[in-house]
Amino acid sequence: MCGIFAVVSKKDIPKKFIQEILFELKIRGKHSTGLSWIANNEIQSNIQSVPADDYILPEIKTKVIIGHTR
C-alpha cells in the first residue's frame, strides 16, 4: 500500500520537515518516492525509483506540496 501526504502552509515548507514526513511514510512503500510542488506558479515534480531513505531531496521552495512512497 502507498503512503501519500499533502502540506499547504502560509510560509515556505522547510526541507527538513518534508524529509521527516517521507521517512515516516517509508514503511508504506519501498519501491519509489516522489514529490510534486508549486514553484513560480508551475507544477514541479521529482520521482525517483528508490525508497525514502535513498531519495535525494531536491531544493524546494514552496508553500504547497504533495508526495508519495509506493
mmCIF file of the N, C-alpha and C atoms, coordinates in Angstrom:
data_MODEL
# 
_entry.id   MODEL 
# 
loop_
_atom_site.group_PDB 
_atom_site.id 
_atom_site.type_symbol 
_atom_site.label_atom_id 
_atom_site.label_alt_id 
_atom_site.label_comp_id 
_atom_site.label_asym_id 
_atom_site.label_entity_id 
_atom_site.label_seq_id 
_atom_site.pdbx_PDB_ins_code 
_atom_site.Cartn_x 
_atom_site.Cartn_y 
_atom_site.Cartn_z 
_atom_site.occupancy 
_atom_site.B_iso_or_equiv 
_atom_site.pdbx_formal_charge 
_atom_site.auth_seq_id 
_atom_site.auth_comp_id 
_atom_site.auth_asym_id 
_atom_site.auth_atom_id 
_atom_site.pdbx_PDB_model_num 
ATOM 1   N N  . MET A 1 1  ? 0.850  -1.178 0.000   1.00 0.00 ? 1  MET A N  1 
ATOM 2   C CA . MET A 1 1  ? 0.000  0.000  0.000   1.00 0.00 ? 1  MET A CA 1 
ATOM 3   C C  . MET A 1 1  ? 0.892  1.235  0.000   1.00 0.00 ? 1  MET A C  1 
ATOM 4   N N  . CYS A 1 2  ? 0.473  2.271  -0.655  1.00 0.00 ? 2  CYS A N  1 
ATOM 5   C CA . CYS A 1 2  ? 1.235  3.511  -0.783  1.00 0.00 ? 2  CYS A CA 1 
ATOM 6   C C  . CYS A 1 2  ? 1.011  4.445  0.401   1.00 0.00 ? 2  CYS A C  1 
ATOM 7   N N  . GLY A 1 3  ? 1.965  5.337  0.595   1.00 0.00 ? 3  GLY A N  1 
ATOM 8   C CA . GLY A 1 3  ? 1.821  6.421  1.554   1.00 0.00 ? 3  GLY A CA 1 
ATOM 9   C C  . GLY A 1 3  ? 1.722  7.724  0.786   1.00 0.00 ? 3  GLY A C  1 
ATOM 10  N N  . ILE A 1 4  ? 0.775  8.577  1.163   1.00 0.00 ? 4  ILE A N  1 
ATOM 11  C CA . ILE A 1 4  ? 0.547  9.843  0.464   1.00 0.00 ? 4  ILE A CA 1 
ATOM 12  C C  . ILE A 1 4  ? 0.419  10.948 1.494   1.00 0.00 ? 4  ILE A C  1 
ATOM 13  N N  . PHE A 1 5  ? 0.979  12.128 1.188   1.00 0.00 ? 5  PHE A N  1 
ATOM 14  C CA . PHE A 1 5  ? 0.825  13.280 2.082   1.00 0.00 ? 5  PHE A CA 1 
ATOM 15  C C  . PHE A 1 5  ? 0.662  14.557 1.269   1.00 0.00 ? 5  PHE A C  1 
ATOM 16  N N  . ALA A 1 6  ? 0.123  15.568 1.916   1.00 0.00 ? 6  ALA A N  1 
ATOM 17  C CA . ALA A 1 6  ? -0.004 16.907 1.327   1.00 0.00 ? 6  ALA A CA 1 
ATOM 18  C C  . ALA A 1 6  ? 0.173  17.931 2.432   1.00 0.00 ? 6  ALA A C  1 
ATOM 19  N N  . VAL A 1 7  ? 0.812  19.047 2.081   1.00 0.00 ? 7  VAL A N  1 
ATOM 20  C CA . VAL A 1 7  ? 1.003  20.135 3.034   1.00 0.00 ? 7  VAL A CA 1 
ATOM 21  C C  . VAL A 1 7  ? 0.700  21.442 2.314   1.00 0.00 ? 7  VAL A C  1 
ATOM 22  N N  . VAL A 1 8  ? -0.084 22.289 2.955   1.00 0.00 ? 8  VAL A N  1 
ATOM 23  C CA . VAL A 1 8  ? -0.343 23.647 2.489   1.00 0.00 ? 8  VAL A CA 1 
ATOM 24  C C  . VAL A 1 8  ? -0.004 24.557 3.665   1.00 0.00 ? 8  VAL A C  1 
ATOM 25  N N  . SER A 1 9  ? 0.842  25.550 3.428   1.00 0.00 ? 9  SER A N  1 
ATOM 26  C CA . SER A 1 9  ? 1.336  26.396 4.505   1.00 0.00 ? 9  SER A CA 1 
ATOM 27  C C  . SER A 1 9  ? 1.320  27.862 4.092   1.00 0.00 ? 9  SER A C  1 
ATOM 28  N N  . LYS A 1 10 ? 1.273  28.747 5.060   1.00 0.00 ? 10 LYS A N  1 
ATOM 29  C CA . LYS A 1 10 ? 1.384  30.185 4.784   1.00 0.00 ? 10 LYS A CA 1 
ATOM 30  C C  . LYS A 1 10 ? 2.841  30.580 4.556   1.00 0.00 ? 10 LYS A C  1 
ATOM 31  N N  . LYS A 1 11 ? 3.780  29.779 5.086   1.00 0.00 ? 11 LYS A N  1 
ATOM 32  C CA . LYS A 1 11 ? 5.213  30.036 4.930   1.00 0.00 ? 11 LYS A CA 1 
ATOM 33  C C  . LYS A 1 11 ? 5.826  28.912 4.091   1.00 0.00 ? 11 LYS A C  1 
ATOM 34  N N  . ASP A 1 12 ? 7.022  29.135 3.583   1.00 0.00 ? 12 ASP A N  1 
ATOM 35  C CA . ASP A 1 12 ? 7.717  28.077 2.853   1.00 0.00 ? 12 ASP A CA 1 
ATOM 36  C C  . ASP A 1 12 ? 7.894  26.864 3.759   1.00 0.00 ? 12 ASP A C  1 
ATOM 37  N N  . ILE A 1 13 ? 7.707  25.701 3.193   1.00 0.00 ? 13 ILE A N  1 
ATOM 38  C CA . ILE A 1 13 ? 7.798  24.452 3.940   1.00 0.00 ? 13 ILE A CA 1 
ATOM 39  C C  . ILE A 1 13 ? 9.279  24.076 4.062   1.00 0.00 ? 13 ILE A C  1 
ATOM 40  N N  . PRO A 1 14 ? 9.777  23.887 5.283   1.00 0.00 ? 14 PRO A N  1 
ATOM 41  C CA . PRO A 1 14 ? 11.195 23.552 5.456   1.00 0.00 ? 14 PRO A CA 1 
ATOM 42  C C  . PRO A 1 14 ? 11.546 22.185 4.856   1.00 0.00 ? 14 PRO A C  1 
ATOM 43  N N  . LYS A 1 15 ? 12.710 22.108 4.240   1.00 0.00 ? 15 LYS A N  1 
ATOM 44  C CA . LYS A 1 15 ? 13.194 20.877 3.621   1.00 0.00 ? 15 LYS A CA 1 
ATOM 45  C C  . LYS A 1 15 ? 13.250 19.742 4.649   1.00 0.00 ? 15 LYS A C  1 
ATOM 46  N N  . LYS A 1 16 ? 13.692 20.039 5.855   1.00 0.00 ? 16 LYS A N  1 
ATOM 47  C CA . LYS A 1 16 ? 13.805 19.019 6.904   1.00 0.00 ? 16 LYS A CA 1 
ATOM 48  C C  . LYS A 1 16 ? 12.437 18.429 7.239   1.00 0.00 ? 16 LYS A C  1 
ATOM 49  N N  . PHE A 1 17 ? 11.391 19.254 7.240   1.00 0.00 ? 17 PHE A N  1 
ATOM 50  C CA . PHE A 1 17 ? 10.028 18.794 7.514   1.00 0.00 ? 17 PHE A CA 1 
ATOM 51  C C  . PHE A 1 17 ? 9.570  17.811 6.434   1.00 0.00 ? 17 PHE A C  1 
ATOM 52  N N  . ILE A 1 18 ? 9.845  18.132 5.174   1.00 0.00 ? 18 ILE A N  1 
ATOM 53  C CA . ILE A 1 18 ? 9.476  17.253 4.060   1.00 0.00 ? 18 ILE A CA 1 
ATOM 54  C C  . ILE A 1 18 ? 10.197 15.913 4.203   1.00 0.00 ? 18 ILE A C  1 
ATOM 55  N N  . GLN A 1 19 ? 11.478 15.985 4.512   1.00 0.00 ? 19 GLN A N  1 
ATOM 56  C CA . GLN A 1 19 ? 12.277 14.771 4.669   1.00 0.00 ? 19 GLN A CA 1 
ATOM 57  C C  . GLN A 1 19 ? 11.743 13.906 5.818   1.00 0.00 ? 19 GLN A C  1 
ATOM 58  N N  . GLU A 1 20 ? 11.358 14.521 6.925   1.00 0.00 ? 20 GLU A N  1 
ATOM 59  C CA . GLU A 1 20 ? 10.814 13.777 8.059   1.00 0.00 ? 20 GLU A CA 1 
ATOM 60  C C  . GLU A 1 20 ? 9.511  13.066 7.690   1.00 0.00 ? 20 GLU A C  1 
ATOM 61  N N  . ILE A 1 21 ? 8.661  13.739 6.927   1.00 0.00 ? 21 ILE A N  1 
ATOM 62  C CA . ILE A 1 21 ? 7.407  13.113 6.504   1.00 0.00 ? 21 ILE A CA 1 
ATOM 63  C C  . ILE A 1 21 ? 7.698  11.898 5.623   1.00 0.00 ? 21 ILE A C  1 
ATOM 64  N N  . LEU A 1 22 ? 8.613  12.053 4.671   1.00 0.00 ? 22 LEU A N  1 
ATOM 65  C CA . LEU A 1 22 ? 8.953  10.928 3.789   1.00 0.00 ? 22 LEU A CA 1 
ATOM 66  C C  . LEU A 1 22 ? 9.509  9.751  4.581   1.00 0.00 ? 22 LEU A C  1 
ATOM 67  N N  . PHE A 1 23 ? 10.338 10.018 5.571   1.00 0.00 ? 23 PHE A N  1 
ATOM 68  C CA . PHE A 1 23 ? 10.879 8.936  6.395   1.00 0.00 ? 23 PHE A CA 1 
ATOM 69  C C  . PHE A 1 23 ? 9.777  8.219  7.158   1.00 0.00 ? 23 PHE A C  1 
ATOM 70  N N  . GLU A 1 24 ? 8.778  8.958  7.633   1.00 0.00 ? 24 GLU A N  1 
ATOM 71  C CA . GLU A 1 24 ? 7.654  8.337  8.343   1.00 0.00 ? 24 GLU A CA 1 
ATOM 72  C C  . GLU A 1 24 ? 6.815  7.470  7.404   1.00 0.00 ? 24 GLU A C  1 
ATOM 73  N N  . LEU A 1 25 ? 6.742  7.866  6.144   1.00 0.00 ? 25 LEU A N  1 
ATOM 74  C CA . LEU A 1 25 ? 5.940  7.122  5.161   1.00 0.00 ? 25 LEU A CA 1 
ATOM 75  C C  . LEU A 1 25 ? 6.676  5.945  4.543   1.00 0.00 ? 25 LEU A C  1 
ATOM 76  N N  . LYS A 1 26 ? 7.976  5.827  4.776   1.00 0.00 ? 26 LYS A N  1 
ATOM 77  C CA . LYS A 1 26 ? 8.753  4.814  4.056   1.00 0.00 ? 26 LYS A CA 1 
ATOM 78  C C  . LYS A 1 26 ? 8.248  3.398  4.278   1.00 0.00 ? 26 LYS A C  1 
ATOM 79  N N  . ILE A 1 27 ? 7.646  3.130  5.403   1.00 0.00 ? 27 ILE A N  1 
ATOM 80  C CA . ILE A 1 27 ? 7.118  1.788  5.667   1.00 0.00 ? 27 ILE A CA 1 
ATOM 81  C C  . ILE A 1 27 ? 5.933  1.459  4.745   1.00 0.00 ? 27 ILE A C  1 
ATOM 82  N N  . ARG A 1 28 ? 5.299  2.492  4.189   1.00 0.00 ? 28 ARG A N  1 
ATOM 83  C CA . ARG A 1 28 ? 4.145  2.298  3.305   1.00 0.00 ? 28 ARG A CA 1 
ATOM 84  C C  . ARG A 1 28 ? 4.541  2.015  1.867   1.00 0.00 ? 28 ARG A C  1 
ATOM 85  N N  . GLY A 1 29 ? 5.838  2.105  1.549   1.00 0.00 ? 29 GLY A N  1 
ATOM 86  C CA . GLY A 1 29 ? 6.282  1.818  0.194   1.00 0.00 ? 29 GLY A CA 1 
ATOM 87  C C  . GLY A 1 29 ? 7.778  1.960  0.065   1.00 0.00 ? 29 GLY A C  1 
ATOM 88  N N  . LYS A 1 30 ? 8.418  0.970  -0.558  1.00 0.00 ? 30 LYS A N  1 
ATOM 89  C CA . LYS A 1 30 ? 9.879  0.992  -0.653  1.00 0.00 ? 30 LYS A CA 1 
ATOM 90  C C  . LYS A 1 30 ? 10.382 0.948  -2.090  1.00 0.00 ? 30 LYS A C  1 
ATOM 91  N N  . HIS A 1 31 ? 9.507  1.133  -3.062  1.00 0.00 ? 31 HIS A N  1 
ATOM 92  C CA . HIS A 1 31 ? 9.907  0.998  -4.459  1.00 0.00 ? 31 HIS A CA 1 
ATOM 93  C C  . HIS A 1 31 ? 10.096 2.328  -5.178  1.00 0.00 ? 31 HIS A C  1 
ATOM 94  N N  . SER A 1 32 ? 9.444  3.362  -4.687  1.00 0.00 ? 32 SER A N  1 
ATOM 95  C CA . SER A 1 32 ? 9.528  4.653  -5.358  1.00 0.00 ? 32 SER A CA 1 
ATOM 96  C C  . SER A 1 32 ? 9.128  5.755  -4.381  1.00 0.00 ? 32 SER A C  1 
ATOM 97  N N  . THR A 1 33 ? 9.727  6.923  -4.562  1.00 0.00 ? 33 THR A N  1 
ATOM 98  C CA . THR A 1 33 ? 9.419  8.093  -3.733  1.00 0.00 ? 33 THR A CA 1 
ATOM 99  C C  . THR A 1 33 ? 9.292  9.284  -4.667  1.00 0.00 ? 33 THR A C  1 
ATOM 100 N N  . GLY A 1 34 ? 8.303  10.124 -4.434  1.00 0.00 ? 34 GLY A N  1 
ATOM 101 C CA . GLY A 1 34 ? 8.134  11.269 -5.312  1.00 0.00 ? 34 GLY A CA 1 
ATOM 102 C C  . GLY A 1 34 ? 7.457  12.444 -4.653  1.00 0.00 ? 34 GLY A C  1 
ATOM 103 N N  . LEU A 1 35 ? 7.695  13.609 -5.237  1.00 0.00 ? 35 LEU A N  1 
ATOM 104 C CA . LEU A 1 35 ? 7.106  14.859 -4.773  1.00 0.00 ? 35 LEU A CA 1 
ATOM 105 C C  . LEU A 1 35 ? 6.618  15.675 -5.958  1.00 0.00 ? 35 LEU A C  1 
ATOM 106 N N  . SER A 1 36 ? 5.577  16.455 -5.738  1.00 0.00 ? 36 SER A N  1 
ATOM 107 C CA . SER A 1 36 ? 5.137  17.488 -6.679  1.00 0.00 ? 36 SER A CA 1 
ATOM 108 C C  . SER A 1 36 ? 4.842  18.730 -5.859  1.00 0.00 ? 36 SER A C  1 
ATOM 109 N N  . TRP A 1 37 ? 5.237  19.891 -6.376  1.00 0.00 ? 37 TRP A N  1 
ATOM 110 C CA . TRP A 1 37 ? 5.051  21.139 -5.646  1.00 0.00 ? 37 TRP A CA 1 
ATOM 111 C C  . TRP A 1 37 ? 4.852  22.274 -6.642  1.00 0.00 ? 37 TRP A C  1 
ATOM 112 N N  . ILE A 1 38 ? 4.418  23.400 -6.130  1.00 0.00 ? 38 ILE A N  1 
ATOM 113 C CA . ILE A 1 38 ? 4.207  24.579 -6.968  1.00 0.00 ? 38 ILE A CA 1 
ATOM 114 C C  . ILE A 1 38 ? 5.368  25.541 -6.739  1.00 0.00 ? 38 ILE A C  1 
ATOM 115 N N  . ALA A 1 39 ? 6.036  25.932 -7.823  1.00 0.00 ? 39 ALA A N  1 
ATOM 116 C CA . ALA A 1 39 ? 7.119  26.913 -7.779  1.00 0.00 ? 39 ALA A CA 1 
ATOM 117 C C  . ALA A 1 39 ? 6.947  27.852 -8.960  1.00 0.00 ? 39 ALA A C  1 
ATOM 118 N N  . ASN A 1 40 ? 6.948  29.131 -8.690  1.00 0.00 ? 40 ASN A N  1 
ATOM 119 C CA . ASN A 1 40 ? 6.773  30.135 -9.755  1.00 0.00 ? 40 ASN A CA 1 
ATOM 120 C C  . ASN A 1 40 ? 5.509  29.879 -10.569 1.00 0.00 ? 40 ASN A C  1 
ATOM 121 N N  . ASN A 1 41 ? 4.424  29.521 -9.875  1.00 0.00 ? 41 ASN A N  1 
ATOM 122 C CA . ASN A 1 41 ? 3.125  29.258 -10.492 1.00 0.00 ? 41 ASN A CA 1 
ATOM 123 C C  . ASN A 1 41 ? 3.137  28.096 -11.489 1.00 0.00 ? 41 ASN A C  1 
ATOM 124 N N  . GLU A 1 42 ? 4.096  27.179 -11.338 1.00 0.00 ? 42 GLU A N  1 
ATOM 125 C CA . GLU A 1 42 ? 4.166  25.987 -12.178 1.00 0.00 ? 42 GLU A CA 1 
ATOM 126 C C  . GLU A 1 42 ? 4.316  24.757 -11.294 1.00 0.00 ? 42 GLU A C  1 
ATOM 127 N N  . ILE A 1 43 ? 3.788  23.637 -11.759 1.00 0.00 ? 43 ILE A N  1 
ATOM 128 C CA . ILE A 1 43 ? 3.932  22.382 -11.030 1.00 0.00 ? 43 ILE A CA 1 
ATOM 129 C C  . ILE A 1 43 ? 5.292  21.769 -11.373 1.00 0.00 ? 43 ILE A C  1 
ATOM 130 N N  . GLN A 1 44 ? 6.048  21.455 -10.348 1.00 0.00 ? 44 GLN A N  1 
ATOM 131 C CA . GLN A 1 44 ? 7.338  20.783 -10.480 1.00 0.00 ? 44 GLN A CA 1 
ATOM 132 C C  . GLN A 1 44 ? 7.184  19.384 -9.897  1.00 0.00 ? 44 GLN A C  1 
ATOM 133 N N  . SER A 1 45 ? 7.885  18.420 -10.422 1.00 0.00 ? 45 SER A N  1 
ATOM 134 C CA . SER A 1 45 ? 7.817  17.047 -9.908  1.00 0.00 ? 45 SER A CA 1 
ATOM 135 C C  . SER A 1 45 ? 9.203  16.420 -9.879  1.00 0.00 ? 45 SER A C  1 
ATOM 136 N N  . ASN A 1 46 ? 9.377  15.508 -8.937  1.00 0.00 ? 46 ASN A N  1 
ATOM 137 C CA . ASN A 1 46 ? 10.604 14.743 -8.839  1.00 0.00 ? 46 ASN A CA 1 
ATOM 138 C C  . ASN A 1 46 ? 10.239 13.365 -8.318  1.00 0.00 ? 46 ASN A C  1 
ATOM 139 N N  . ILE A 1 47 ? 10.432 12.350 -9.145  1.00 0.00 ? 47 ILE A N  1 
ATOM 140 C CA . ILE A 1 47 ? 10.132 10.967 -8.773  1.00 0.00 ? 47 ILE A CA 1 
ATOM 141 C C  . ILE A 1 47 ? 11.396 10.153 -8.961  1.00 0.00 ? 47 ILE A C  1 
ATOM 142 N N  . GLN A 1 48 ? 11.726 9.360  -7.939  1.00 0.00 ? 48 GLN A N  1 
ATOM 143 C CA . GLN A 1 48 ? 12.912 8.510  -8.001  1.00 0.00 ? 48 GLN A CA 1 
ATOM 144 C C  . GLN A 1 48 ? 12.513 7.093  -7.623  1.00 0.00 ? 48 GLN A C  1 
ATOM 145 N N  . SER A 1 49 ? 13.039 6.130  -8.324  1.00 0.00 ? 49 SER A N  1 
ATOM 146 C CA . SER A 1 49 ? 12.721 4.714  -8.063  1.00 0.00 ? 49 SER A CA 1 
ATOM 147 C C  . SER A 1 49 ? 13.582 4.167  -6.925  1.00 0.00 ? 49 SER A C  1 
ATOM 148 N N  . VAL A 1 50 ? 13.480 4.811  -5.777  1.00 0.00 ? 50 VAL A N  1 
ATOM 149 C CA . VAL A 1 50 ? 14.245 4.425  -4.585  1.00 0.00 ? 50 VAL A CA 1 
ATOM 150 C C  . VAL A 1 50 ? 13.365 4.581  -3.357  1.00 0.00 ? 50 VAL A C  1 
ATOM 151 N N  . PRO A 1 51 ? 13.693 3.890  -2.250  1.00 0.00 ? 51 PRO A N  1 
ATOM 152 C CA . PRO A 1 51 ? 12.963 4.108  -1.007  1.00 0.00 ? 51 PRO A CA 1 
ATOM 153 C C  . PRO A 1 51 ? 13.282 5.494  -0.446  1.00 0.00 ? 51 PRO A C  1 
ATOM 154 N N  . ALA A 1 52 ? 12.468 5.952  0.478   1.00 0.00 ? 52 ALA A N  1 
ATOM 155 C CA . ALA A 1 52 ? 12.631 7.288  1.053   1.00 0.00 ? 52 ALA A CA 1 
ATOM 156 C C  . ALA A 1 52 ? 14.007 7.493  1.666   1.00 0.00 ? 52 ALA A C  1 
ATOM 157 N N  . ASP A 1 53 ? 14.606 6.435  2.204   1.00 0.00 ? 53 ASP A N  1 
ATOM 158 C CA . ASP A 1 53 ? 15.945 6.547  2.798   1.00 0.00 ? 53 ASP A CA 1 
ATOM 159 C C  . ASP A 1 53 ? 16.995 6.981  1.774   1.00 0.00 ? 53 ASP A C  1 
ATOM 160 N N  . ASP A 1 54 ? 16.815 6.588  0.521   1.00 0.00 ? 54 ASP A N  1 
ATOM 161 C CA . ASP A 1 54 ? 17.792 6.881  -0.528  1.00 0.00 ? 54 ASP A CA 1 
ATOM 162 C C  . ASP A 1 54 ? 17.370 8.042  -1.435  1.00 0.00 ? 54 ASP A C  1 
ATOM 163 N N  . TYR A 1 55 ? 16.206 8.601  -1.191  1.00 0.00 ? 55 TYR A N  1 
ATOM 164 C CA . TYR A 1 55 ? 15.674 9.693  -2.020  1.00 0.00 ? 55 TYR A CA 1 
ATOM 165 C C  . TYR A 1 55 ? 16.537 10.943 -1.834  1.00 0.00 ? 55 TYR A C  1 
ATOM 166 N N  . ILE A 1 56 ? 16.982 11.509 -2.931  1.00 0.00 ? 56 ILE A N  1 
ATOM 167 C CA . ILE A 1 56 ? 17.752 12.754 -2.893  1.00 0.00 ? 56 ILE A CA 1 
ATOM 168 C C  . ILE A 1 56 ? 16.763 13.903 -3.056  1.00 0.00 ? 56 ILE A C  1 
ATOM 169 N N  . LEU A 1 57 ? 16.520 14.594 -1.967  1.00 0.00 ? 57 LEU A N  1 
ATOM 170 C CA . LEU A 1 57 ? 15.535 15.666 -1.939  1.00 0.00 ? 57 LEU A CA 1 
ATOM 171 C C  . LEU A 1 57 ? 16.065 16.881 -2.699  1.00 0.00 ? 57 LEU A C  1 
ATOM 172 N N  . PRO A 1 58 ? 15.364 17.316 -3.746  1.00 0.00 ? 58 PRO A N  1 
ATOM 173 C CA . PRO A 1 58 ? 15.819 18.487 -4.495  1.00 0.00 ? 58 PRO A CA 1 
ATOM 174 C C  . PRO A 1 58 ? 15.596 19.761 -3.674  1.00 0.00 ? 58 PRO A C  1 
ATOM 175 N N  . GLU A 1 59 ? 16.213 20.838 -4.104  1.00 0.00 ? 59 GLU A N  1 
ATOM 176 C CA . GLU A 1 59 ? 15.969 22.134 -3.457  1.00 0.00 ? 59 GLU A CA 1 
ATOM 177 C C  . GLU A 1 59 ? 14.542 22.554 -3.801  1.00 0.00 ? 59 GLU A C  1 
ATOM 178 N N  . ILE A 1 60 ? 13.760 22.782 -2.773  1.00 0.00 ? 60 ILE A N  1 
ATOM 179 C CA . ILE A 1 60 ? 12.353 23.109 -2.956  1.00 0.00 ? 60 ILE A CA 1 
ATOM 180 C C  . ILE A 1 60 ? 12.027 24.351 -2.141  1.00 0.00 ? 60 ILE A C  1 
ATOM 181 N N  . LYS A 1 61 ? 11.393 25.317 -2.778  1.00 0.00 ? 61 LYS A N  1 
ATOM 182 C CA . LYS A 1 61 ? 10.884 26.499 -2.085  1.00 0.00 ? 61 LYS A CA 1 
ATOM 183 C C  . LYS A 1 61 ? 9.418  26.619 -2.477  1.00 0.00 ? 61 LYS A C  1 
ATOM 184 N N  . THR A 1 62 ? 8.547  26.201 -1.559  1.00 0.00 ? 62 THR A N  1 
ATOM 185 C CA . THR A 1 62 ? 7.122  26.158 -1.872  1.00 0.00 ? 62 THR A CA 1 
ATOM 186 C C  . THR A 1 62 ? 6.284  26.229 -0.601  1.00 0.00 ? 62 THR A C  1 
ATOM 187 N N  . LYS A 1 63 ? 5.035  26.570 -0.794  1.00 0.00 ? 63 LYS A N  1 
ATOM 188 C CA . LYS A 1 63 ? 4.052  26.558 0.290   1.00 0.00 ? 63 LYS A CA 1 
ATOM 189 C C  . LYS A 1 63 ? 3.032  25.441 0.097   1.00 0.00 ? 63 LYS A C  1 
ATOM 190 N N  . VAL A 1 64 ? 3.113  24.746 -1.047  1.00 0.00 ? 64 VAL A N  1 
ATOM 191 C CA . VAL A 1 64 ? 2.166  23.671 -1.372  1.00 0.00 ? 64 VAL A CA 1 
ATOM 192 C C  . VAL A 1 64 ? 2.951  22.484 -1.945  1.00 0.00 ? 64 VAL A C  1 
ATOM 193 N N  . ILE A 1 65 ? 2.769  21.311 -1.325  1.00 0.00 ? 65 ILE A N  1 
ATOM 194 C CA . ILE A 1 65 ? 3.495  20.122 -1.780  1.00 0.00 ? 65 ILE A CA 1 
ATOM 195 C C  . ILE A 1 65 ? 2.663  18.869 -1.537  1.00 0.00 ? 65 ILE A C  1 
ATOM 196 N N  . ILE A 1 66 ? 2.795  17.899 -2.429  1.00 0.00 ? 66 ILE A N  1 
ATOM 197 C CA . ILE A 1 66 ? 2.237  16.570 -2.213  1.00 0.00 ? 66 ILE A CA 1 
ATOM 198 C C  . ILE A 1 66 ? 3.368  15.574 -2.463  1.00 0.00 ? 66 ILE A C  1 
ATOM 199 N N  . GLY A 1 67 ? 3.263  14.411 -1.828  1.00 0.00 ? 67 GLY A N  1 
ATOM 200 C CA . GLY A 1 67 ? 4.298  13.412 -2.006  1.00 0.00 ? 67 GLY A CA 1 
ATOM 201 C C  . GLY A 1 67 ? 3.782  12.017 -1.803  1.00 0.00 ? 67 GLY A C  1 
ATOM 202 N N  . HIS A 1 68 ? 4.604  11.043 -2.183  1.00 0.00 ? 68 HIS A N  1 
ATOM 203 C CA . HIS A 1 68 ? 4.190  9.635  -2.039  1.00 0.00 ? 68 HIS A CA 1 
ATOM 204 C C  . HIS A 1 68 ? 5.396  8.730  -1.832  1.00 0.00 ? 68 HIS A C  1 
ATOM 205 N N  . THR A 1 69 ? 5.121  7.607  -1.247  1.00 0.00 ? 69 THR A N  1 
ATOM 206 C CA . THR A 1 69 ? 6.017  6.449  -1.282  1.00 0.00 ? 69 THR A CA 1 
ATOM 207 C C  . THR A 1 69 ? 5.171  5.285  -1.766  1.00 0.00 ? 69 THR A C  1 
ATOM 208 N N  . ARG A 1 70 ? 5.745  4.414  -2.584  1.00 0.00 ? 70 ARG A N  1 
ATOM 209 C CA . ARG A 1 70 ? 4.987  3.242  -3.050  1.00 0.00 ? 70 ARG A CA 1 
ATOM 210 C C  . ARG A 1 70 ? 5.901  2.051  -3.200  1.00 0.00 ? 70 ARG A C  1 
# 
